[in-house]
Amino acid sequence: MWRVYTPKTMKTKGKSNYLIEKRGIEQIDSIKFMTLRLMFKKQKRWIATTKQSNNV
């Protein structure tokens, strides 16, 4: 399991956002990101994480 954060340019439920690079994951291009974004938007879940998103 790994975390998915939206870029800083997007507001996500008023919580601070981190780029995927902060988790040590390769930077994905915009097309892949849009695909991920659509997936999470359909699932109504912007942040997928194993822990609570409170400990930022």
MODELLER restraints for C-alpha pairs under 7 A, 6 or more apart:
rsr = mdl.restraints
at = mdl.atoms
rsr.add(forms.Gaussian(group=physical.xy_distance, feature=features.Distance(at['CA:1:A'], at['CA:50:A']), mean=6.55, stdev=0.5))
rsr.add(forms.Gaussian(group=physical.xy_distance, feature=features.Distance(at['CA:2:A'], at['CA:49:A']), mean=6.10, stdev=0.5))
rsr.add(forms.Gaussian(group=physical.xy_distance, feature=features.Distance(at['CA:3:A'], at['CA:47:A']), mean=6.94, stdev=0.5))
rsr.add(forms.Gaussian(group=physical.xy_distance, feature=features.Distance(at['CA:3:A'], at['CA:48:A']), mean=5.38, stdev=0.5))
rsr.add(forms.Gaussian(group=physical.xy_distance, feature=features.Distance(at['CA:3:A'], at['CA:49:A']), mean=4.55, stdev=0.5))
rsr.add(forms.Gaussian(group=physical.xy_distance, feature=features.Distance(at['CA:4:A'], at['CA:20:A']), mean=6.48, stdev=0.5))
rsr.add(forms.Gaussian(group=physical.xy_distance, feature=features.Distance(at['CA:4:A'], at['CA:47:A']), mean=5.58, stdev=0.5))
rsr.add(forms.Gaussian(group=physical.xy_distance, feature=features.Distance(at['CA:4:A'], at['CA:48:A']), mean=5.54, stdev=0.5))
rsr.add(forms.Gaussian(group=physical.xy_distance, feature=features.Distance(at['CA:4:A'], at['CA:49:A']), mean=6.97, stdev=0.5))
rsr.add(forms.Gaussian(group=physical.xy_distance, feature=features.Distance(at['CA:5:A'], at['CA:17:A']), mean=6.12, stdev=0.5))
rsr.add(forms.Gaussian(group=physical.xy_distance, feature=features.Distance(at['CA:5:A'], at['CA:18:A']), mean=5.65, stdev=0.5))
rsr.add(forms.Gaussian(group=physical.xy_distance, feature=features.Distance(at['CA:5:A'], at['CA:19:A']), mean=5.98, stdev=0.5))
rsr.add(forms.Gaussian(group=physical.xy_distance, feature=features.Distance(at['CA:5:A'], at['CA:20:A']), mean=6.01, stdev=0.5))
rsr.add(forms.Gaussian(group=physical.xy_distance, feature=features.Distance(at['CA:5:A'], at['CA:47:A']), mean=5.82, stdev=0.5))
rsr.add(forms.Gaussian(group=physical.xy_distance, feature=features.Distance(at['CA:6:A'], at['CA:17:A']), mean=6.18, stdev=0.5))
rsr.add(forms.Gaussian(group=physical.xy_distance, feature=features.Distance(at['CA:6:A'], at['CA:18:A']), mean=6.77, stdev=0.5))
rsr.add(forms.Gaussian(group=physical.xy_distance, feature=features.Distance(at['CA:6:A'], at['CA:19:A']), mean=6.54, stdev=0.5))
rsr.add(forms.Gaussian(group=physical.xy_distance, feature=features.Distance(at['CA:7:A'], at['CA:17:A']), mean=6.36, stdev=0.5))
rsr.add(forms.Gaussian(group=physical.xy_distance, feature=features.Distance(at['CA:7:A'], at['CA:18:A']), mean=6.27, stdev=0.5))
rsr.add(forms.Gaussian(group=physical.xy_distance, feature=features.Distance(at['CA:7:A'], at['CA:19:A']), mean=5.21, stdev=0.5))
rsr.add(forms.Gaussian(group=physical.xy_distance, feature=features.Distance(at['CA:8:A'], at['CA:17:A']), mean=5.39, stdev=0.5))
rsr.add(forms.Gaussian(group=physical.xy_distance, feature=features.Distance(at['CA:8:A'], at['CA:18:A']), mean=6.32, stdev=0.5))
rsr.add(forms.Gaussian(group=physical.xy_distance, feature=features.Distance(at['CA:8:A'], at['CA:19:A']), mean=6.83, stdev=0.5))
rsr.add(forms.Gaussian(group=physical.xy_distance, feature=features.Distance(at['CA:20:A'], at['CA:27:A']), mean=6.70, stdev=0.5))
rsr.add(forms.Gaussian(group=physical.xy_distance, feature=features.Distance(at['CA:21:A'], at['CA:27:A']), mean=5.93, stdev=0.5))
rsr.add(forms.Gaussian(group=physical.xy_distance, feature=features.Distance(at['CA:40:A'], at['CA:46:A']), mean=5.27, stdev=0.5))
